[in-house]
Amino acid sequence: MKWFTFTAILLAAIFGLSAQSSLDIFTLEGRYGIPRAYDSLLDNKANETGIMSGLTAPVPFSEKTILYNNITYFHWNVTNGETLPAELANPINLHGFILRTGLYQKFSRGRGIQVFFSPRLMSDLQYIGNNSFQLGGLVMYEKEYSDDLKLSYGLLYNQEQFGPYLVPLLNINWNISSYWSISGL
């Protein structure tokens, strides 16, 4: 296993790593977790399954203005073979619907702004209450300093069970040389 990991890292360093430069219109993923024991008073094994599907529809209004829309559906299911008391959920079924919509506006001289709004519904779909809804958003200002350096600054807002929080963001896209680059949020 160590040899495989070393070889994978070496090949990635030689051939370089790059981010996705295209847009996936439709995504579909599945997950199956092999039943395994967990740290609990229960003797049985838990089994996790899930699915995620997403549909993206960008709407270009002009060369400089794009309305981005994405709807994503998640489903998680965790089962434990034992019969549990009624107050414990078994199986655990969680559904999630996330809408991400926003505007990307380019300005002159390599500047632009992104403003996104993201409401979310997470529930077992048997009881939907105030705690099932979350709100989120993102604002990013980008500036191209040269052909090799683009920086974006912004804030991420999210509403969680414990309350709202803000996260400062910095995105770097820097081509240091023809062999080296730094890219990431």
HURADA-V67601 format. One record per pair of residues at least 24 apart in sequence whose ideal C-beta (glycine too) atoms are under 8 Angstrom apart, sorted by the first residue. I is the first residue (numbers start at 0). GAP is how many residues later the second one is. If there is no record, write none. Layout:
i=I gap=GAP
i=I gap=GAP
This chain:
i=15 gap=163
i=15 gap=165
i=17 gap=165
i=18 gap=164
i=22 gap=33
i=22 gap=35
i=23 gap=30
i=23 gap=32
i=24 gap=30
i=24 gap=31
i=24 gap=32
i=25 gap=27
i=25 gap=28
i=25 gap=29
i=25 gap=30
i=26 gap=25
i=26 gap=26
i=26 gap=27
i=27 gap=24
i=27 gap=25
i=28 gap=24
i=41 gap=38
i=41 gap=40
i=41 gap=42
i=42 gap=39
i=43 gap=36
i=43 gap=37
i=43 gap=38
i=44 gap=35
i=44 gap=36
i=45 gap=32
i=45 gap=33
i=45 gap=34
i=46 gap=31
i=46 gap=32
i=46 gap=33
i=47 gap=28
i=47 gap=29
i=47 gap=30
i=48 gap=27
i=48 gap=28
i=49 gap=24
i=49 gap=25
i=49 gap=26
i=49 gap=27
i=50 gap=24
i=62 gap=43
i=63 gap=41
i=63 gap=42
i=63 gap=43
i=64 gap=38
i=64 gap=39
i=64 gap=40
i=64 gap=41
i=65 gap=37
i=65 gap=38
i=66 gap=34
i=66 gap=35
i=66 gap=36
i=67 gap=32
i=67 gap=33
i=67 gap=34
i=67 gap=35
i=67 gap=36
i=67 gap=48
i=68 gap=30
i=68 gap=31
i=68 gap=32
i=69 gap=28
i=69 gap=29
i=69 gap=30
i=69 gap=31
i=70 gap=26
i=70 gap=27
i=70 gap=28
i=70 gap=29
i=71 gap=24
i=71 gap=25
i=71 gap=26
i=71 gap=28
i=72 gap=24
i=73 gap=24
i=88 gap=35
i=91 gap=32
i=92 gap=31
i=92 gap=32
i=93 gap=28
i=93 gap=29
i=93 gap=30
i=94 gap=26
i=94 gap=27
i=94 gap=28
i=94 gap=29
i=94 gap=30
i=95 gap=24
i=95 gap=25
i=95 gap=26
i=96 gap=24
i=101 gap=36
i=108 gap=35
i=109 gap=33
i=109 gap=34
i=109 gap=35
i=109 gap=40
i=110 gap=30
i=110 gap=31
i=110 gap=32
i=110 gap=33
i=111 gap=29
i=111 gap=30
i=112 gap=26
i=112 gap=27
i=112 gap=28
i=112 gap=29
i=113 gap=24
i=113 gap=25
i=113 gap=26
i=113 gap=28
i=113 gap=38
i=113 gap=40
i=114 gap=24
i=130 gap=30
i=133 gap=24
i=133 gap=25
i=133 gap=26
i=134 gap=24
i=137 gap=31
i=139 gap=29
i=139 gap=31
i=141 gap=29
i=146 gap=28
i=147 gap=26
i=147 gap=27
i=147 gap=28
i=148 gap=24
i=148 gap=25
i=148 gap=26
i=149 gap=24
